[in-house]
Amino acid sequence: MENANILITNKNYWDNMADSWFGTTALPEYGVQFITEKDLNLFGDVKGKKLLEIGCGSGHSLKYHAENGAAELWGLDMSTSQIKNAGKLLSECGYAATLINEPMEKECQIPKNYFDFVYSIYAIGWTIDLQGSFDRIASYLKKDGSFIFSWKHPLHHCVAREDNKLVFQKSYFDESWFDLSLDGFTVKLCNRKISTYINALAKAGFVIEEMEEQTDRGTMEAADDLSDRSQKARQLPLSFVFKARKL
């Protein structure tokens, strides 16, 4: 019951705030103040490939792949408003995609052993069942298919910048759910350790090919009169990205 309430709470936020997040944190960006797909080239050539996005949001990452010649696009999102925005954006741009309005934890009408890529840009951390979600994602992929996902780095939640110093404000090992106030709403999140993601990937039958946690060059090379957030980003990663292959 608790997990169901978390889903309801978070869906309510995204249904109400989808327009405010339109077009944000989408490929080629993997996260705020983080290196991009243009730097990493994790997808490579997607021409003729079948791709599924978990947490497709407003559809801008799907549009990015369509512009690069992807053969087939699918998107999954728990937010009805996000799915509507994605459908409208892609239609207006002349692209077709199969969009499904369901949470990633649910068994959906998604074909098995079908996709060349499953990916998630800043959405996988919303799952209430990390292992179950990774298991489902593995089932959607062809053998040797790639799973690419980014999310907030756990250190970002644990460390604050105070008086030009980094100060731990919570334990890195604390993976309990907590309330976070956003735009007048309350959402539920948990801060999972990097090892939690690695172990869940391994149990789902993935081998990790690459993991990145690098702040973008512009922030690293900028002048010193930066915001606290940018100064923090020069000292620790705010985001991470994994690329894993299905065995």
N, C-alpha and C positions, 0 to 999 in steps of 0.2 A: 504493500500500500504506500509506503514511504517513497519508493521509486516512482510510482504512478503520480504522486503529488509533485515530485520534482519535475517530471515531464510536463505536467499541466502548468506549473509556475513558469518554467522557461519558455514554453510555447506561447504563453500569454504575453511575455515580454516581446518576443520576436514578431508576433502577430500585430502588436501595437506599434513597434518601433522599426519595422522593416524599411519604411521609406527613408528613415534617418540614416540607415546603414547602406543605402543604395550605392553599389559600385565600390565599396570600401573593402580592403584586404582581399583582393582578387588577383589572380595571375596577370602579369608576370611577378607580382609581389607575393611573397610567402608570409610576410608579417611586417609590422611597423618597425622601421629602422633595422631592416634585415636584408641580407643579400637576396637577389632576385633570380628568377628562372633564367634570365639572360646571363647571369654570372655562373649558375650551376649547371644548366642544361641537363636536368634530371630526366625530362621527358624525351629529349632528342626529337627525332622526326616522328610526328604523329599522323602523317598522311596515311589514310586508309585504315587507321586504327579505331577500335571501339573503346570508348571511355565512359566511366561512371563516376560522377562526383557525389560524395557524401557531404551533405550540408551545402547544397548548391547556392543558397542565398539568392541574390538578385540575378544570377545567371551570367555574371561578367567573366568568370573563369571558363564557363562553357563557351561563351562567345570567343574568348581568346583561342581556344582549341579549334573552334569552327574556322576561324580566320587562318589557322595554320594547317587546314586540310583534313581534320579528323573525319572519319567516315560515318561514325555513329555516336551520338551523344545522349547520355542519360543523366538525370539529376534527381537526387533524393533530399527532401528537407521536411522537418517536422512542422514548419510554419506555413500555414495556408497563404498568408500575405506574401511571404518570400517566393513561394511557388508561382503565385499570380504575377509578381514583378518579373520573375525570370521568364515566364512564358511570354509576357508582353514584350520584354526587351529582345528576346531571340526572334520572335515573330516580326517585329519591326525591322530587324536587321536581315531578315530573309533566311534565318536558320531554323532548322527543325530539331527538336529534342523530345525525348520521352521523360516527362517530369512526374514524380511520384510524391504525394503529400503524406509522408509517414515518418516516424522516428527511425533512426538507424538501427535501433535495437529490435525492431519488429521484422518478422518474416514477411517480406513483400514479394510481389510478383516480378522479381528480378531474375533473369536467366542465370543458371549456374555454369561454371567453366566457360564463360563467354567473352569476358572483357580482356583487352590487352593492358589497360590501365584502370585502376580504381584510385581515386585521389580525394583529398580533403584539405581545404585551405582554411585553417583557423576554425574548424568546426568539431574535430574529433574529440576535443576535451569536454564537450557537452554530453557525451554518452554517460548513461547511468550504469552501463555494463560493458566495460572496456574489452574483456575477453570475449564475450558474446559477439560484440560488434566486429572484432578482428576475425573471429571464426567465420562470420557471415561474409565479410569482405573477401576472405580467402576462397570461400565457395563460389563467389562471383567471377573470380579470375581464372583465366586459362593457366595451365602449367607454364612456369617461367614468366607469368604476367607480373607487372609491377604495381606496388602499393606505395603511394607517395602522400605524406601528410605533414602538415605543420600545425603548431599550437604555441601557446605562451610557454616560455621556459619556466620551470618550477622555481628557479632562483628569483625570478622577477617578482613573484608573489611573496617570497620569504624575506627579501632584502629591501630596505628603504634607504634613501639618501638623505642624510641629515647633517647639516654643517660641514659639507664637503667630505663626509665620511659615509661609508656603507655600513648599515646597522641591521643585524638580523632582527626581524620583528615577529617571526614565527618559525617553528621547526620545519626543516626540510622534510622530515620524516612523517609529518602530520598530513595524512591523506583523507581526513574527515571532511564531510560536506559542510560548507559555510554559506552564509547569506552575504550577498554583495548588492549594494544599492546602485542602480543604473537608471538615469533619466526618470527618476520618480518611481521606478519599479524595483522589486526585489527579485534577484535571480539566485539560483543555487549552483554552486560549483565545488569541485574538489581539486586539490593541487597534487597531482600524481608525480611520483619520482620518475626520473629518466629510466631507472632500472625496471620500474613497473611496465613501461611501454616496451622495453626490450624483451622482457620475459613473456609478456602477452603475445608479442610478435612470434617469438620462438614456439610457443605452445600452439599457435594457430598455423604453424607450418611455413613460416617465412624465414629467409636468411637476409640479414641486413647488408645492403650494399654500400650505403653511404648515410652519414648523419652529419648535419651541419648546425652550428650555433654561432654564426659569425655576424656581427654588426656590419651594416653597410659601410662602404668606403667613404661616402660623403660625410657621415657622422664622425668616423674615426679621424678624418683629415681636416675637419672644420676648425675654425678659430675657437678659442677657449670660451668666448662669451655665449655659451649654450644654455639651454634650459636644464633644469635638474634631471628631467627624463633623458635628455641627450647625454648629459654627463654620466648618468648611470649606465646608458647603453655603451659607453666607451670602456666601461669597467666590467660589465658582465652582460651575457646575452639576454635579450628580452623575448626571443623566440627560438624555436628549433624546427628542423625539418628532417624527416627520415625518408629514405628510399629502401624498400624491401622487395625481395623477389619470392614468389610462391614456388616452393619446391615441388 
